[in-house]
Amino acid sequence: MAITMTSAAAKHIETALANRGKGIGIRLGVRTTGCSGMAYVLEFVDDTDQSDLIFEQDGVKVIVDPKSLIYIDGTELDFVREGLNEGFKFNNPNVRGECGCGESFNI
């Protein structure tokens, strides 16, 4: 079981944490929403729970709760720039379908 990230994602997270001035990493999880069922959630983490799983790459930590890991195991987190748009891209091998707007997915 693992979550990985590209160097572009790690650099973006590292910069965001530095600008924030605190935090030990980011939490990657899922929540029920949208027309396909689930959406990714990213948030800064200042403290972890005992049950959290921590994946570290290039000195950056991604924290995942065990319930979310079922849906995102094997996901690669990337940060992409396409024209004027930029943002995180989730390369999740478990996804079976996405809604038309790309905001939610199903397993």
Secondary structure in CASP SS format (residue, H / E / C, confidence):
PFRMAT SS
TARGET T0000
AUTHOR 0000-0000-0000
METHOD secondary structure of the structure
MODEL  1
M C 1.00
A C 1.00
I C 1.00
T E 1.00
M E 1.00
T C 1.00
S H 1.00
A H 1.00
A H 1.00
A H 1.00
K H 1.00
H H 1.00
I H 1.00
E H 1.00
T H 1.00
A H 1.00
L H 1.00
A H 1.00
N H 1.00
R H 1.00
G C 1.00
K C 1.00
G C 1.00
I C 1.00
G E 1.00
I E 1.00
R E 1.00
L E 1.00
G E 1.00
V E 1.00
R E 1.00
T E 1.00
T E 1.00
G C 1.00
C C 1.00
S C 1.00
G E 1.00
M E 1.00
A E 1.00
Y E 1.00
V E 1.00
L E 1.00
E E 1.00
F E 1.00
V E 1.00
D C 1.00
D C 1.00
T C 1.00
D C 1.00
Q C 1.00
S C 1.00
D C 1.00
L E 1.00
I E 1.00
F E 1.00
E E 1.00
Q E 1.00
D C 1.00
G C 1.00
V E 1.00
K E 1.00
V E 1.00
I E 1.00
V E 1.00
D C 1.00
P H 1.00
K H 1.00
S H 1.00
L H 1.00
I H 1.00
Y H 1.00
I H 1.00
D C 1.00
G C 1.00
T C 1.00
E E 1.00
L E 1.00
D E 1.00
F E 1.00
V E 1.00
R E 1.00
E E 1.00
G C 1.00
L C 1.00
N E 1.00
E E 1.00
G E 1.00
F E 1.00
K E 1.00
F E 1.00
N E 1.00
N C 1.00
P C 1.00
N C 1.00
V C 1.00
R C 1.00
G E 1.00
E E 1.00
C C 1.00
G C 1.00
C C 1.00
G C 1.00
E C 1.00
S C 1.00
F E 1.00
N E 1.00
I C 1.00
END
